[in-house]
Amino acid sequence: MQNLTLTWQSAGGTAVGLYAGAYLASRVRKPSLSALLREAGTLLALFALWQLVGHLSVMSADHALDRASWIHHTEQVIGLPDEASWQAAVTPYPVLVRLANYYYAAMHFAVMLGVLLWVFLRHRERYAWVRNTVVITTAVCLLVQFIPVAPPRMLPGSGFVDVAAEYGQSVYGGAVGGVVVADQLSAMPSVHVAWCVLAAVAVVRVSRSPLRWVMLLHPVLTVAVVVVTANHFWADGIVAVVILLLAYAVLALAARRRGRAPVETEVRPRGTAEERLERIT
């Protein structure tokens, strides 16, 4: 299957093109179009950086399988369900397997892009909060991904199957047309899970429609998909959600500090009591 997601080269090139378009739009006094192109370029630049990080790991890839084995063993020790058993329950149904492979390949980026576009066009006042959450979450995930971790499907003798490769739907094959595709040793943390939870929270908080709760199906489906395709462990998703909560905490703290700043400025005394008394007299 042709890779349904962008490579870092194509994402980076598209980001440059969008930034150029934003500059031209600003020159012809189209601020809304310029802002839209600039924000789209920023998202694609982050995506390109995420794709590239796997090839620039600061630690040797030799122990990526060891780290994956340790994660799998630790999950079993603490009582988390075995991902291999979940996958085994789905593999007898080829249609479900194919749908899961397609969902994994395309939906995390497509839904995130769609949510950002919707917030930008319909709820501009909330856009900065959503965009900043994406930036912080992705940046922290990138830092963690400098340590290579193999996905479950690469563990020998653990009962996992690379269903995407079996069905010819893998996005982790060799180079496509001479262009390197996404790295396979960036399983921890799962940006798929981080982005899907982020997108769902954004829709639930920003929208007022009763249908907004349907968006919660996206993270549920994504978590199920990354497990049954053996691309991520439960732990990968848990770490991703913790990073997302950290991003929310940082933004909340920043907003609180901005909210206090004017008050602190207004009540700050000018000089000591003696100095103020001298000025009055």
C-alpha atoms as a printed R data frame, in Angstrom:
    type eleno elety resid chain resno       x       y      z
1   ATOM     1    CA   MET     A     1   0.000   0.000  0.000
2   ATOM     2    CA   GLN     A     2   1.229   3.470 -0.831
3   ATOM     3    CA   ASN     A     3   2.108   5.385  2.307
4   ATOM     4    CA   LEU     A     4  -1.011   7.283  3.346
5   ATOM     5    CA   THR     A     5   0.903   9.723  5.490
6   ATOM     6    CA   LEU     A     6   3.435  12.336  4.453
7   ATOM     7    CA   THR     A     7   7.144  11.693  4.612
8   ATOM     8    CA   TRP     A     8   9.268  14.236  6.430
9   ATOM     9    CA   GLN     A     9  10.621  15.421  3.092
10  ATOM    10    CA   SER     A    10   7.197  16.018  1.556
11  ATOM    11    CA   ALA     A    11   5.788  17.520  4.763
12  ATOM    12    CA   GLY     A    12   8.783  19.831  5.113
13  ATOM    13    CA   GLY     A    13   8.617  20.904  1.478
14  ATOM    14    CA   THR     A    14   4.894  21.588  1.747
15  ATOM    15    CA   ALA     A    15   5.482  23.593  4.932
16  ATOM    16    CA   VAL     A    16   8.019  25.781  3.126
17  ATOM    17    CA   GLY     A    17   5.526  26.319  0.309
18  ATOM    18    CA   LEU     A    18   2.802  27.288  2.786
19  ATOM    19    CA   TYR     A    19   5.104  29.760  4.544
20  ATOM    20    CA   ALA     A    20   5.940  31.297  1.172
21  ATOM    21    CA   GLY     A    21   2.237  31.548  0.398
22  ATOM    22    CA   ALA     A    22   1.612  33.183  3.772
23  ATOM    23    CA   TYR     A    23   4.291  35.772  3.021
24  ATOM    24    CA   LEU     A    24   2.816  36.547 -0.401
25  ATOM    25    CA   ALA     A    25  -0.688  36.786  1.077
26  ATOM    26    CA   SER     A    26   0.549  39.285  3.665
27  ATOM    27    CA   ARG     A    27   2.146  41.357  0.903
28  ATOM    28    CA   VAL     A    28  -1.178  41.649 -0.959
29  ATOM    29    CA   ARG     A    29  -2.956  42.472  2.308
30  ATOM    30    CA   LYS     A    30  -4.824  39.216  2.831
31  ATOM    31    CA   PRO     A    31  -4.230  38.768  6.595
32  ATOM    32    CA   SER     A    32  -6.741  35.974  7.121
33  ATOM    33    CA   LEU     A    33  -5.345  33.894  4.268
34  ATOM    34    CA   SER     A    34  -1.794  34.623  5.428
35  ATOM    35    CA   ALA     A    35  -2.591  33.466  8.967
36  ATOM    36    CA   LEU     A    36  -4.275  30.284  7.697
37  ATOM    37    CA   LEU     A    37  -1.330  29.354  5.473
38  ATOM    38    CA   ARG     A    38   1.167  30.134  8.226
39  ATOM    39    CA   GLU     A    39  -0.623  27.943 10.758
40  ATOM    40    CA   ALA     A    40  -0.938  25.081  8.281
41  ATOM    41    CA   GLY     A    41   2.766  25.406  7.554
42  ATOM    42    CA   THR     A    42   3.562  25.244 11.266
43  ATOM    43    CA   LEU     A    43   1.600  22.018 11.690
44  ATOM    44    CA   LEU     A    44   3.303  20.404  8.724
45  ATOM    45    CA   ALA     A    45   6.711  21.546  9.954
46  ATOM    46    CA   LEU     A    46   6.028  19.852 13.299
47  ATOM    47    CA   PHE     A    47   4.904  16.718 11.500
48  ATOM    48    CA   ALA     A    48   8.062  16.718  9.366
49  ATOM    49    CA   LEU     A    49  10.205  17.111 12.470
50  ATOM    50    CA   TRP     A    50   8.404  14.206 14.151
51  ATOM    51    CA   GLN     A    51   9.046  12.006 11.105
52  ATOM    52    CA   LEU     A    52  12.704  13.012 11.039
53  ATOM    53    CA   VAL     A    53  13.469  12.483 14.735
54  ATOM    54    CA   GLY     A    54  13.430   8.699 14.432
55  ATOM    55    CA   HIS     A    55  16.424   8.900 12.112
56  ATOM    56    CA   LEU     A    56  18.394  11.151 14.470
57  ATOM    57    CA   SER     A    57  18.170   9.183 17.713
58  ATOM    58    CA   VAL     A    58  20.817  10.110 20.266
59  ATOM    59    CA   MET     A    59  21.042   6.513 21.509
60  ATOM    60    CA   SER     A    60  21.914   3.354 19.664
61  ATOM    61    CA   ALA     A    61  19.076   1.472 17.997
62  ATOM    62    CA   ASP     A    62  20.689  -1.785 19.113
63  ATOM    63    CA   HIS     A    63  18.691  -1.819 22.361
64  ATOM    64    CA   ALA     A    64  15.341  -0.724 20.896
65  ATOM    65    CA   LEU     A    65  14.065  -4.312 21.085
66  ATOM    66    CA   ASP     A    66  15.341  -4.664 24.648
67  ATOM    67    CA   ARG     A    67  13.394  -1.572 25.694
68  ATOM    68    CA   ALA     A    68  10.270  -2.899 23.978
69  ATOM    69    CA   SER     A    69  10.656  -6.248 25.753
70  ATOM    70    CA   TRP     A    70  11.050  -4.471 29.088
71  ATOM    71    CA   ILE     A    71   7.893  -2.431 28.470
72  ATOM    72    CA   HIS     A    72   5.914  -5.528 27.517
73  ATOM    73    CA   HIS     A    73   7.147  -7.438 30.563
74  ATOM    74    CA   THR     A    74   6.439  -4.534 32.925
75  ATOM    75    CA   GLU     A    75   2.892  -4.205 31.585
76  ATOM    76    CA   GLN     A    76   2.245  -7.859 32.336
77  ATOM    77    CA   VAL     A    77   3.728  -7.536 35.831
78  ATOM    78    CA   ILE     A    78   1.411  -4.634 36.730
79  ATOM    79    CA   GLY     A    79  -1.607  -6.404 35.253
80  ATOM    80    CA   LEU     A    80  -2.289  -4.561 31.991
81  ATOM    81    CA   PRO     A    81  -4.008  -6.659 29.291
82  ATOM    82    CA   ASP     A    82  -1.672  -8.373 26.860
83  ATOM    83    CA   GLU     A    83  -1.779  -6.534 23.527
84  ATOM    84    CA   ALA     A    84  -1.150  -9.823 21.684
85  ATOM    85    CA   SER     A    85  -4.444 -11.253 22.954
86  ATOM    86    CA   TRP     A    86  -6.331  -8.189 21.715
87  ATOM    87    CA   GLN     A    87  -4.715  -8.551 18.321
88  ATOM    88    CA   ALA     A    88  -5.501 -12.264 18.208
89  ATOM    89    CA   ALA     A    89  -9.192 -11.474 18.739
90  ATOM    90    CA   VAL     A    90  -9.259  -9.314 15.580
91  ATOM    91    CA   THR     A    91  -6.979 -11.173 13.158
92  ATOM    92    CA   PRO     A    92  -9.655 -13.734 12.140
93  ATOM    93    CA   TYR     A    93 -11.611 -10.846 10.561
94  ATOM    94    CA   PRO     A    94  -9.726  -9.501  7.509
95  ATOM    95    CA   VAL     A    95 -12.095  -6.567  6.970
96  ATOM    96    CA   LEU     A    96 -11.485  -5.300 10.504
97  ATOM    97    CA   VAL     A    97  -7.741  -5.728 10.091
98  ATOM    98    CA   ARG     A    98  -7.698  -3.756  6.844
99  ATOM    99    CA   LEU     A    99  -9.811  -0.983  8.335
100 ATOM   100    CA   ALA     A   100  -7.526  -0.822 11.371
101 ATOM   101    CA   ASN     A   101  -4.465  -0.521  9.136
102 ATOM   102    CA   TYR     A   102  -6.048   2.305  7.132
103 ATOM   103    CA   TYR     A   103  -7.162   4.096 10.295
104 ATOM   104    CA   TYR     A   104  -3.666   3.898 11.744
105 ATOM   105    CA   ALA     A   105  -2.064   5.159  8.547
106 ATOM   106    CA   ALA     A   106  -4.249   8.165  7.865
107 ATOM   107    CA   MET     A   107  -6.670   9.290 10.544
108 ATOM   108    CA   HIS     A   108  -4.375  10.726 13.233
109 ATOM   109    CA   PHE     A   109  -3.027  13.418 10.920
110 ATOM   110    CA   ALA     A   110  -6.227  13.990  8.931
111 ATOM   111    CA   VAL     A   111  -8.398  14.463 12.017
112 ATOM   112    CA   MET     A   112  -5.850  16.726 13.726
113 ATOM   113    CA   LEU     A   113  -5.604  18.894 10.629
114 ATOM   114    CA   GLY     A   114  -9.395  19.016 10.300
115 ATOM   115    CA   VAL     A   115  -9.874  20.035 13.948
116 ATOM   116    CA   LEU     A   116  -7.265  22.786 13.717
117 ATOM   117    CA   LEU     A   117  -8.837  24.117 10.521
118 ATOM   118    CA   TRP     A   118 -12.314  24.082 12.088
119 ATOM   119    CA   VAL     A   119 -11.173  25.912 15.219
120 ATOM   120    CA   PHE     A   120  -9.227  28.452 13.153
121 ATOM   121    CA   LEU     A   121 -12.176  29.255 10.883
122 ATOM   122    CA   ARG     A   122 -15.080  28.988 13.346
123 ATOM   123    CA   HIS     A   123 -13.612  29.678 16.801
124 ATOM   124    CA   ARG     A   124 -10.578  31.874 16.207
125 ATOM   125    CA   GLU     A   125 -10.487  33.066 19.836
126 ATOM   126    CA   ARG     A   126  -9.809  29.480 20.999
127 ATOM   127    CA   TYR     A   127  -7.316  28.633 18.273
128 ATOM   128    CA   ALA     A   128  -4.169  29.739 20.118
129 ATOM   129    CA   TRP     A   129  -4.979  27.399 23.024
130 ATOM   130    CA   VAL     A   130  -5.422  24.395 20.719
131 ATOM   131    CA   ARG     A   131  -2.401  25.245 18.576
132 ATOM   132    CA   ASN     A   132  -0.123  25.788 21.587
133 ATOM   133    CA   THR     A   133  -1.243  22.457 23.045
134 ATOM   134    CA   VAL     A   134  -0.282  20.725 19.802
135 ATOM   135    CA   VAL     A   135   3.120  22.421 19.760
136 ATOM   136    CA   ILE     A   136   4.012  21.636 23.389
137 ATOM   137    CA   THR     A   137   2.743  18.062 23.247
138 ATOM   138    CA   THR     A   138   4.513  17.286 19.991
139 ATOM   139    CA   ALA     A   139   7.751  18.911 21.154
140 ATOM   140    CA   VAL     A   140   7.900  16.824 24.343
141 ATOM   141    CA   CYS     A   141   7.010  13.657 22.422
142 ATOM   142    CA   LEU     A   142   9.854  14.421 20.028
143 ATOM   143    CA   LEU     A   143  12.329  14.686 22.891
144 ATOM   144    CA   VAL     A   144  11.251  11.308 24.266
145 ATOM   145    CA   GLN     A   145  11.416   9.714 20.816
146 ATOM   146    CA   PHE     A   146  15.131  10.423 20.600
147 ATOM   147    CA   ILE     A   147  15.388   7.168 22.616
148 ATOM   148    CA   PRO     A   148  14.586   4.357 20.146
149 ATOM   149    CA   VAL     A   149  11.841   1.930 21.206
150 ATOM   150    CA   ALA     A   150  10.650  -0.876 18.949
151 ATOM   151    CA   PRO     A   151   6.915  -1.432 18.402
152 ATOM   152    CA   PRO     A   152   5.261  -4.652 19.628
153 ATOM   153    CA   ARG     A   153   5.087  -6.138 16.107
154 ATOM   154    CA   MET     A   154   8.893  -6.335 16.046
155 ATOM   155    CA   LEU     A   155   9.198  -8.407 19.214
156 ATOM   156    CA   PRO     A   156  10.140 -12.004 18.403
157 ATOM   157    CA   GLY     A   157   8.274 -14.806 20.170
158 ATOM   158    CA   SER     A   158   5.723 -12.563 21.883
159 ATOM   159    CA   GLY     A   159   2.718 -13.525 19.776
160 ATOM   160    CA   PHE     A   160   2.509 -10.266 17.818
161 ATOM   161    CA   VAL     A   161   1.889 -10.163 14.082
162 ATOM   162    CA   ASP     A   162   2.759  -7.325 11.699
163 ATOM   163    CA   VAL     A   163  -0.718  -7.281 10.173
164 ATOM   164    CA   ALA     A   164   0.003  -4.229  8.031
165 ATOM   165    CA   ALA     A   165   2.885  -6.000  6.325
166 ATOM   166    CA   GLU     A   166   0.805  -9.168  5.896
167 ATOM   167    CA   TYR     A   167  -1.961  -7.230  4.135
168 ATOM   168    CA   GLY     A   168   0.409  -5.068  2.101
169 ATOM   169    CA   GLN     A   169  -0.689  -1.948  3.982
170 ATOM   170    CA   SER     A   170   2.459  -1.088  5.907
171 ATOM   171    CA   VAL     A   171   3.540   2.557  5.985
172 ATOM   172    CA   TYR     A   172   6.896   1.462  7.398
173 ATOM   173    CA   GLY     A   173   8.346  -0.192  4.353
174 ATOM   174    CA   GLY     A   174  11.555   0.812  2.678
175 ATOM   175    CA   ALA     A   175  11.999   3.992  0.713
176 ATOM   176    CA   VAL     A   176   9.104   5.015 -1.535
177 ATOM   177    CA   GLY     A   177  10.470   6.415 -4.783
178 ATOM   178    CA   GLY     A   178  13.830   6.892 -3.092
179 ATOM   179    CA   VAL     A   179  12.283   8.856 -0.207
180 ATOM   180    CA   VAL     A   180  12.706   7.511  3.327
181 ATOM   181    CA   VAL     A   181   9.386   6.913  5.130
182 ATOM   182    CA   ALA     A   182   8.565   7.102  8.830
183 ATOM   183    CA   ASP     A   183  11.012   5.472 11.205
184 ATOM   184    CA   GLN     A   184   9.904   2.288 12.941
185 ATOM   185    CA   LEU     A   185  11.678   2.775 16.276
186 ATOM   186    CA   SER     A   186   9.676   5.748 17.591
187 ATOM   187    CA   ALA     A   187   6.961   3.768 19.350
188 ATOM   188    CA   MET     A   188   7.315   5.575 22.701
189 ATOM   189    CA   PRO     A   189   5.312   7.728 23.148
190 ATOM   190    CA   SER     A   190   2.445   7.271 20.701
191 ATOM   191    CA   VAL     A   191   1.810  10.578 18.934
192 ATOM   192    CA   HIS     A   192  -1.233   8.853 17.428
193 ATOM   193    CA   VAL     A   193  -2.762   8.634 20.903
194 ATOM   194    CA   ALA     A   194  -1.605  12.091 21.995
195 ATOM   195    CA   TRP     A   195  -3.080  13.790 18.947
196 ATOM   196    CA   CYS     A   196  -6.375  11.887 18.996
197 ATOM   197    CA   VAL     A   197  -7.015  12.708 22.664
198 ATOM   198    CA   LEU     A   198  -6.004  16.324 22.035
199 ATOM   199    CA   ALA     A   199  -8.385  16.584 19.074
200 ATOM   200    CA   ALA     A   200 -11.273  15.108 21.072
201 ATOM   201    CA   VAL     A   201 -10.691  17.425 24.043
202 ATOM   202    CA   ALA     A   202 -10.514  20.435 21.724
203 ATOM   203    CA   VAL     A   203 -13.832  19.612 20.062
204 ATOM   204    CA   VAL     A   204 -15.606  18.887 23.356
205 ATOM   205    CA   ARG     A   205 -14.360  22.115 24.975
206 ATOM   206    CA   VAL     A   206 -14.773  24.443 22.004
207 ATOM   207    CA   SER     A   207 -18.015  23.223 20.449
208 ATOM   208    CA   ARG     A   208 -21.442  23.691 22.010
209 ATOM   209    CA   SER     A   209 -23.198  21.135 19.830
210 ATOM   210    CA   PRO     A   210 -24.604  18.035 21.558
211 ATOM   211    CA   LEU     A   211 -22.959  16.028 18.773
212 ATOM   212    CA   ARG     A   212 -19.494  17.035 20.015
213 ATOM   213    CA   TRP     A   213 -19.415  13.989 22.305
214 ATOM   214    CA   VAL     A   214 -19.293  11.738 19.241
215 ATOM   215    CA   MET     A   215 -15.699  12.930 18.870
216 ATOM   216    CA   LEU     A   216 -14.772  10.794 21.883
217 ATOM   217    CA   LEU     A   217 -15.031   7.790 19.600
218 ATOM   218    CA   HIS     A   218 -11.866   8.924 17.845
219 ATOM   219    CA   PRO     A   219  -9.473   8.314 20.770
220 ATOM   220    CA   VAL     A   220 -11.280   5.076 21.643
221 ATOM   221    CA   LEU     A   221 -10.877   3.798 18.081
222 ATOM   222    CA   THR     A   222  -7.301   5.043 17.844
223 ATOM   223    CA   VAL     A   223  -6.189   3.299 21.030
224 ATOM   224    CA   ALA     A   224  -7.831   0.079 19.854
225 ATOM   225    CA   VAL     A   225  -6.225   0.419 16.426
226 ATOM   226    CA   VAL     A   226  -2.663   1.063 17.625
227 ATOM   227    CA   VAL     A   227  -2.934  -2.006 19.867
228 ATOM   228    CA   VAL     A   228  -4.514  -4.489 17.436
229 ATOM   229    CA   THR     A   229  -2.089  -3.486 14.687
230 ATOM   230    CA   ALA     A   230   0.783  -4.044 17.167
231 ATOM   231    CA   ASN     A   231   2.236  -0.620 16.467
232 ATOM   232    CA   HIS     A   232   2.129   0.586 20.093
233 ATOM   233    CA   PHE     A   233   1.940  -0.714 23.637
234 ATOM   234    CA   TRP     A   234  -0.583   0.455 26.211
235 ATOM   235    CA   ALA     A   235   2.342   2.197 27.907
236 ATOM   236    CA   ASP     A   236   3.067   4.248 24.780
237 ATOM   237    CA   GLY     A   237  -0.431   5.704 24.931
238 ATOM   238    CA   ILE     A   238  -0.310   6.254 28.694
239 ATOM   239    CA   VAL     A   239   2.928   8.226 28.401
240 ATOM   240    CA   ALA     A   240   1.440  10.241 25.542
241 ATOM   241    CA   VAL     A   241  -1.590  11.208 27.633
242 ATOM   242    CA   VAL     A   242   0.648  12.192 30.560
243 ATOM   243    CA   ILE     A   243   2.598  14.470 28.210
244 ATOM   244    CA   LEU     A   244  -0.669  15.984 26.985
245 ATOM   245    CA   LEU     A   245  -1.775  16.647 30.574
246 ATOM   246    CA   LEU     A   246   1.595  18.298 31.181
247 ATOM   247    CA   ALA     A   247   0.974  20.576 28.198
248 ATOM   248    CA   TYR     A   248  -2.438  21.544 29.570
249 ATOM   249    CA   ALA     A   249  -0.873  22.295 32.964
250 ATOM   250    CA   VAL     A   250   1.785  24.515 31.378
251 ATOM   251    CA   LEU     A   251  -0.833  26.454 29.423
252 ATOM   252    CA   ALA     A   252  -3.078  26.816 32.485
253 ATOM   253    CA   LEU     A   253  -0.171  28.106 34.568
254 ATOM   254    CA   ALA     A   254   0.811  30.566 31.843
255 ATOM   255    CA   ALA     A   255  -2.775  31.829 31.583
256 ATOM   256    CA   ARG     A   256  -3.001  32.229 35.354
257 ATOM   257    CA   ARG     A   257   0.223  34.223 35.454
258 ATOM   258    CA   ARG     A   258  -0.976  36.471 32.643
259 ATOM   259    CA   GLY     A   259  -4.247  37.005 34.483
260 ATOM   260    CA   ARG     A   260  -2.448  38.120 37.685
261 ATOM   261    CA   ALA     A   261   0.051  40.420 36.010
262 ATOM   262    CA   PRO     A   262  -2.244  43.460 35.567
263 ATOM   263    CA   VAL     A   263  -3.472  43.222 39.155
264 ATOM   264    CA   GLU     A   264   0.033  42.985 40.497
265 ATOM   265    CA   THR     A   265   1.009  46.021 38.441
266 ATOM   266    CA   GLU     A   266  -1.912  48.083 39.700
267 ATOM   267    CA   VAL     A   267  -1.348  47.427 43.401
268 ATOM   268    CA   ARG     A   268   2.424  47.625 43.372
269 ATOM   269    CA   PRO     A   269   3.451  50.574 45.640
270 ATOM   270    CA   ARG     A   270   5.823  53.188 44.306
271 ATOM   271    CA   GLY     A   271   8.673  53.348 46.782
272 ATOM   272    CA   THR     A   272   8.625  52.861 50.549
273 ATOM   273    CA   ALA     A   273   6.076  54.397 52.924
274 ATOM   274    CA   GLU     A   274   8.598  57.065 53.961
275 ATOM   275    CA   GLU     A   275   9.313  58.026 50.341
276 ATOM   276    CA   ARG     A   276   5.589  58.334 49.564
277 ATOM   277    CA   LEU     A   277   5.095  60.506 52.668
278 ATOM   278    CA   GLU     A   278   7.923  62.805 51.593
279 ATOM   279    CA   ARG     A   279   6.333  63.224 48.136
280 ATOM   280    CA   ILE     A   280   2.986  64.094 49.692
281 ATOM   281    CA   THR     A   281   4.471  66.673 52.058
